[in-house]
Amino acid sequence: MNPPPKWIPGLPQFDRRIWILIAGRLLSQMGSGFVLFYAPIFFVKQVGLSAALVGIGIGCESISGVVGRIVGGSMADAPQWGRRKTLLLSAAISALAALVLAFSNSFNTFLTGSLLMGLGIGLYWPATEAVVADLASLEHRNEAFALNRLADSLGLSLGIVFGGALIAMTGSFRALFVIDSFSFIIFWGIVYKAIAETLNPKQQAERGLRGWAMALRDRPLLVYLLANVLFTTYLAFVSSTLPLYLANFVSGSSSDQGFNSVVISVLFAGHVGLAALCQLPMARWLNPFSRPRALMLSAGLWAIGFGLVWVTGTAPTNHVAWAASSLAVMALATVSYTPAASSLVVGLAPESTRGVYLSLNSLCWAAGYFIGPVTGGWAMDQHRSVATWFWVAVALSVVGTIGILVWLDRLLNQQELFS
């Protein structure tokens, strides 16, 4: 292993390929940040689709994402494919998807681009998480996942800032999708040139559906997956529903029609930037806690964050301050969730089915990013009161999430007692 750079004190010694993957993820996430928070606004306000149709289109991205995650998990464990080739295929499909979205003028082309993007992202996540798990030691795995999420957050933050600036100067949303496509092409080149295969050549993967059957009999994993669908739905609300709510229902400083794109870009850039700053410190602070208890903390923060969104829409003044507060709390909720969730799944997974377990974990993202845009899009098409009280309902759902995590914690404690 190569030591970490001298200018990052206190970090464990990670394999050089982890740092290369981090750099690649930073670049690709910059491209995603260009479009992630602006795509719903663009397709509603400029293309002319309804919020419900946009929600359906974004939600259908998760349907193809299911296919990508199932296939990607098996490919990542298969010696003839492995992690590297799966990542290369993912980047190529994602680059094509961004170009389709760039030239979309109707629901049909928007849906095609969304389905392709879902497939590319679905192939990506099991493979990239498996690379990190392969290269990081058990005691440093949580920090390795945190660093990769840090790269994601920094890339998204920079992309949001530059994307907002480009929209303010040119008004061109379509250019954002073209830039996103180029970022995936660059990521493809980085993986091709610098990431060697990490799958153990001596590893015998479970053939056919046996690996999936093994995972689906793992009771703690199944309980965790229930909670994880809710967590990923919360994340989807932030990226797909909250921008529309702020743009259409929350009064800006000089307008009763909602925040403009500049205000929204600053708010979300601050949200992602705070997540980037807190990612590694939060991972280290939560290391002594069991993974389910770390996730309970995250769930509590989500409840507070969604409650503050409701306050943002109902307060008579200081809407920007309340919106910033809600996004700040949800940034902490995100960074306490992501490393703990990945580490928990890798800890449950036998090495021979690591890709399959991570695929199931990633399938929760597909489910959440289908449920979130569809339900959120429906709510944003309703009367203002429905759109506002929707956030209270989401906050109350956290009670169920915490209950599932308590159940998971007891299951894992019982396994330790009888192991």
C-alpha positions in Angstrom: 0.0 0.0 0.0 1.1 3.5 -0.7 0.9 6.0 2.2 -1.6 8.8 2.0 -0.4 12.2 0.8 1.5 14.2 3.5 -1.0 17.1 3.3 -3.8 14.9 4.7 -2.6 14.2 8.3 -4.0 11.5 10.4 -5.5 9.4 7.6 -5.0 5.6 7.5 -2.7 4.2 4.8 -4.9 3.4 1.8 -4.1 1.6 -1.4 -3.2 4.0 -4.2 -6.2 2.8 -6.2 -8.6 4.2 -3.6 -7.1 7.6 -4.1 -7.4 7.3 -7.9 -11.0 6.2 -7.6 -11.7 9.1 -5.3 -10.3 11.5 -7.9 -12.5 9.9 -10.6 -15.6 10.1 -8.5 -14.9 13.7 -7.7 -14.9 14.5 -11.5 -17.9 12.5 -12.4 -19.9 13.9 -9.5 -19.1 17.4 -10.6 -20.9 16.6 -13.8 -23.8 15.1 -11.9 -23.9 18.2 -9.7 -24.4 20.3 -12.8 -27.8 18.6 -13.5 -29.0 16.9 -10.3 -30.8 19.8 -8.7 -31.7 21.7 -11.9 -33.1 18.9 -14.0 -36.6 18.9 -12.4 -36.8 22.7 -12.7 -35.6 22.6 -16.3 -38.1 19.9 -17.5 -41.0 21.6 -15.6 -40.4 25.3 -16.4 -38.6 25.2 -19.8 -39.6 21.9 -21.5 -43.2 22.3 -20.2 -43.7 18.9 -18.5 -45.9 18.7 -15.4 -44.2 18.1 -12.1 -46.0 14.7 -11.9 -44.6 13.6 -15.3 -41.1 14.7 -14.3 -41.5 12.8 -11.1 -42.6 9.7 -13.0 -39.7 10.1 -15.5 -37.1 10.5 -12.7 -38.8 7.6 -10.8 -38.5 5.4 -13.9 -34.8 5.9 -13.8 -34.9 3.7 -10.8 -36.7 1.0 -12.7 -33.8 0.6 -15.1 -31.5 1.1 -12.1 -33.0 -2.1 -10.6 -31.9 -4.0 -13.7 -28.5 -2.4 -13.6 -27.9 -3.1 -9.9 -29.0 -6.8 -10.2 -26.8 -7.3 -13.3 -24.0 -5.2 -11.9 -23.8 -7.0 -8.6 -23.5 -10.4 -10.4 -21.0 -9.0 -12.9 -18.8 -7.5 -10.1 -18.5 -10.9 -8.5 -17.9 -12.8 -11.8 -14.3 -13.4 -12.7 -14.9 -12.9 -16.5 -16.2 -9.4 -15.7 -15.1 -8.2 -12.3 -15.3 -4.7 -10.8 -13.2 -2.8 -13.5 -15.1 -3.9 -16.6 -18.4 -3.2 -14.8 -17.3 0.3 -14.0 -16.2 1.0 -17.6 -19.6 -0.2 -19.0 -21.4 2.0 -16.4 -19.5 5.1 -17.4 -20.1 4.6 -21.1 -23.9 4.2 -20.7 -24.1 7.2 -18.3 -22.3 9.4 -20.8 -24.8 8.4 -23.5 -27.7 9.0 -21.2 -26.6 12.6 -20.4 -26.4 13.4 -24.2 -29.9 12.1 -24.7 -31.2 14.3 -21.9 -29.3 17.3 -23.4 -31.4 17.1 -26.6 -34.7 16.1 -24.9 -37.7 18.1 -26.0 -40.5 15.7 -25.0 -41.5 13.2 -22.3 -40.5 10.3 -24.5 -36.9 11.4 -25.0 -36.7 12.5 -21.3 -37.9 9.1 -20.3 -35.3 7.4 -22.6 -32.5 9.4 -21.1 -33.7 8.7 -17.6 -33.9 5.0 -18.2 -30.3 4.9 -19.7 -29.0 7.0 -16.7 -30.6 4.6 -14.3 -29.0 1.6 -16.0 -25.6 3.3 -15.9 -25.9 4.3 -12.3 -27.2 0.8 -11.4 -24.1 -0.8 -12.8 -21.9 1.7 -11.1 -22.7 1.4 -7.4 -22.2 -2.3 -6.6 -18.9 -2.3 -8.5 -17.4 0.9 -7.0 -18.5 0.0 -3.4 -16.9 -3.5 -3.9 -13.6 -1.9 -5.0 -13.5 0.2 -1.8 -14.3 -2.9 0.3 -11.7 -5.0 -1.5 -8.9 -2.4 -0.9 -9.6 -1.1 2.6 -8.9 -3.1 5.8 -11.7 -3.8 8.2 -10.7 -1.3 10.8 -10.4 1.5 8.2 -13.3 0.6 6.0 -15.7 3.2 7.5 -13.2 6.0 6.8 -12.6 4.7 3.3 -16.3 4.8 2.5 -16.4 8.2 4.1 -13.6 9.5 1.9 -15.4 8.3 -1.2 -18.6 10.0 -0.1 -16.5 13.1 0.6 -15.4 13.1 -3.1 -19.1 12.7 -4.1 -20.1 15.6 -1.9 -17.3 17.9 -3.0 -18.0 17.1 -6.7 -21.7 17.7 -6.3 -21.0 21.0 -4.4 -18.7 22.3 -7.1 -21.0 21.2 -9.9 -24.0 22.9 -8.2 -22.0 26.2 -7.9 -20.7 26.1 -11.4 -24.0 25.0 -12.8 -25.9 27.8 -11.0 -23.3 30.3 -12.3 -23.6 29.0 -15.9 -27.4 29.2 -15.8 -27.2 32.7 -14.3 -24.9 33.8 -17.1 -26.4 32.0 -20.1 -29.7 30.6 -19.1 -28.7 27.4 -20.9 -29.8 24.3 -18.9 -28.9 22.0 -21.8 -25.2 22.8 -21.6 -25.2 21.3 -18.2 -26.2 17.8 -19.6 -23.4 18.0 -22.2 -20.8 18.8 -19.5 -22.2 15.9 -17.4 -21.6 13.6 -20.4 -18.0 14.7 -20.7 -17.4 14.1 -17.0 -18.5 10.5 -17.4 -16.1 10.1 -20.4 -13.2 11.4 -18.2 -14.2 9.0 -15.5 -14.1 6.1 -18.0 -10.6 7.1 -19.0 -9.4 7.2 -15.4 -10.8 3.7 -14.7 -9.4 2.4 -17.9 -5.9 3.7 -17.3 -5.4 3.6 -13.5 -7.7 1.1 -11.8 -6.6 -2.5 -12.0 -9.0 -5.3 -11.2 -9.5 -5.8 -7.5 -11.5 -9.0 -7.6 -9.4 -11.8 -6.0 -8.6 -14.1 -8.9 -8.8 -17.1 -6.5 -12.2 -16.1 -5.4 -15.0 -18.5 -6.5 -18.2 -16.6 -6.9 -21.5 -18.3 -6.2 -22.8 -19.2 -9.6 -26.2 -18.4 -11.0 -28.8 -17.4 -8.5 -27.1 -19.1 -5.5 -25.4 -15.9 -4.3 -28.8 -14.1 -4.4 -30.5 -17.0 -2.7 -27.9 -16.9 0.1 -28.3 -13.1 0.5 -32.1 -13.3 0.6 -32.0 -15.8 3.4 -29.9 -13.4 5.6 -32.4 -12.1 8.1 -30.4 -9.1 9.4 -29.7 -8.0 5.8 -33.4 -8.1 5.0 -34.4 -6.1 8.0 -31.7 -3.5 7.2 -33.0 -3.3 3.6 -36.4 -2.2 4.9 -34.8 0.7 6.7 -32.5 1.5 3.8 -35.4 2.0 1.4 -36.7 4.7 3.7 -33.3 6.4 4.0 -32.9 6.5 0.3 -36.4 7.8 -0.2 -35.4 10.7 2.2 -32.4 11.4 0.1 -34.5 11.4 -3.1 -36.9 13.9 -1.6 -34.0 16.3 -1.0 -32.7 16.2 -4.6 -36.0 15.8 -6.6 -38.8 17.3 -4.5 -37.3 20.0 -2.3 -36.0 22.1 -5.2 -39.5 22.2 -6.7 -41.0 23.0 -3.3 -38.6 25.9 -2.8 -39.1 27.1 -6.4 -42.9 27.0 -6.3 -44.2 27.4 -2.8 -41.7 29.3 -0.6 -41.6 33.0 -0.9 -38.2 34.5 -1.9 -36.8 37.7 -0.6 -38.3 39.7 -3.4 -40.9 37.4 -4.9 -44.0 35.5 -3.9 -43.4 32.9 -6.6 -40.6 31.0 -4.8 -36.8 31.1 -4.7 -35.0 31.8 -8.0 -32.4 29.4 -9.4 -29.5 31.4 -7.9 -30.9 31.2 -4.4 -31.6 27.5 -4.8 -28.1 26.8 -6.2 -26.5 28.6 -3.2 -28.6 26.7 -0.7 -27.9 23.3 -2.2 -24.2 24.1 -2.7 -24.1 25.0 1.0 -25.9 21.8 1.8 -23.5 19.6 -0.2 -20.5 21.6 1.0 -21.4 21.2 4.6 -21.8 17.4 4.0 -18.3 17.4 2.5 -16.8 19.2 5.5 -18.5 16.9 8.0 -18.2 13.6 6.2 -14.9 12.3 7.6 -15.2 13.8 11.1 -18.7 12.3 11.4 -17.4 8.9 10.3 -14.7 8.9 12.9 -17.0 10.1 15.6 -19.5 7.3 14.9 -16.9 4.6 14.6 -17.3 3.4 18.3 -21.0 3.0 17.8 -22.7 0.0 16.3 -23.8 0.6 12.7 -27.6 0.4 13.6 -27.2 3.0 16.3 -25.3 5.3 14.0 -28.2 4.9 11.6 -30.7 5.8 14.4 -28.9 9.1 14.9 -29.2 9.7 11.1 -32.9 9.0 11.2 -33.5 11.5 14.0 -31.6 14.1 12.1 -33.8 13.4 9.0 -36.9 14.0 11.1 -35.6 17.4 12.4 -34.6 18.4 8.8 -38.0 17.6 7.3 -39.7 19.4 10.2 -37.6 22.5 9.4 -38.8 22.3 5.7 -42.3 22.6 7.0 -41.3 25.6 9.1 -39.7 27.1 6.0 -43.0 27.0 4.1 -45.2 28.2 7.0 -43.0 30.9 8.7 -44.0 34.5 7.9 -40.4 35.7 7.4 -36.8 34.5 7.2 -37.6 31.8 4.6 -34.0 31.6 3.3 -32.6 31.2 6.8 -35.1 28.4 7.6 -34.4 26.7 4.3 -30.6 26.8 5.0 -31.2 25.4 8.5 -33.2 22.5 7.1 -30.6 21.7 4.5 -27.8 21.9 7.1 -29.5 19.4 9.3 -30.1 17.1 6.4 -26.5 17.3 5.4 -25.6 15.9 8.8 -28.2 13.2 8.4 -26.7 12.2 5.1 -23.1 12.0 6.3 -24.1 9.9 9.3 -26.0 7.5 7.1 -23.8 6.8 4.0 -20.6 5.3 5.5 -22.4 3.4 8.2 -24.8 1.8 5.8 -22.1 0.6 3.4 -19.9 -0.7 6.2 -22.8 -2.6 7.7 -23.6 -4.4 4.4 -19.9 -5.3 3.8 -19.7 -6.6 7.4 -22.7 -8.9 6.7 -21.5 -10.1 3.3 -19.3 -13.2 2.7 -16.4 -12.3 0.4 -17.7 -14.6 -2.4 -21.0 -12.6 -2.6 -19.8 -9.1 -1.7 -21.0 -7.7 -5.0 -24.5 -9.3 -4.6 -24.9 -7.9 -1.1 -23.8 -4.5 -2.2 -26.2 -4.8 -5.2 -29.1 -5.4 -2.8 -27.9 -2.4 -0.8 -27.9 -0.3 -4.0 -31.3 -1.7 -5.0 -32.6 0.2 -2.0 -31.4 3.4 -3.7 -33.3 2.4 -6.8 -36.5 1.8 -4.8 -36.0 5.1 -2.8 -35.3 7.1 -5.9 -38.5 5.7 -7.5 -40.7 6.3 -4.4 -39.3 9.7 -3.7 -39.8 11.5 -7.0 -43.2 9.9 -7.7 -44.8 10.7 -4.3 -42.9 14.0 -4.1 -43.9 15.0 -7.6 -47.6 14.2 -6.9 -47.4 16.3 -3.7 -45.9 19.3 -5.5 -48.7 19.2 -8.1 -51.3 19.6 -5.3 -52.5 22.7 -3.4 -50.0 24.6 -1.3 -51.3 23.2 1.9 -50.8 19.6 0.7 -47.3 20.3 -0.5 -46.4 21.9 2.9 -48.0 19.3 5.1 -46.3 16.6 3.0 -43.1 17.3 4.9 -44.7 16.7 8.2 -45.9 13.3 7.0 -42.3 12.5 5.9 -40.9 13.5 9.3 -43.4 11.3 11.1 -42.3 8.3 8.9 -39.0 8.3 10.8 -40.7 6.7 13.8 -41.0 3.5 11.7 -37.4 3.8 10.5 -36.1 3.9 14.0 -38.3 0.9 15.0 -36.8 -1.2 12.2 -33.3 -0.2 13.3 -34.0 -1.2 16.9 -35.1 -4.6 15.5 -31.9 -4.9 13.5 -29.7 -4.0 16.5 -31.3 -6.8 18.5 -30.8 -9.3 15.7 -27.2 -8.5 15.4 -26.7 -8.7 19.2 -28.3 -12.1 19.2 -26.0 -13.3 16.5 -23.0 -12.2 18.5 -24.3 -14.0 21.6 -24.7 -17.3 19.7 -21.7 -17.1 17.4 
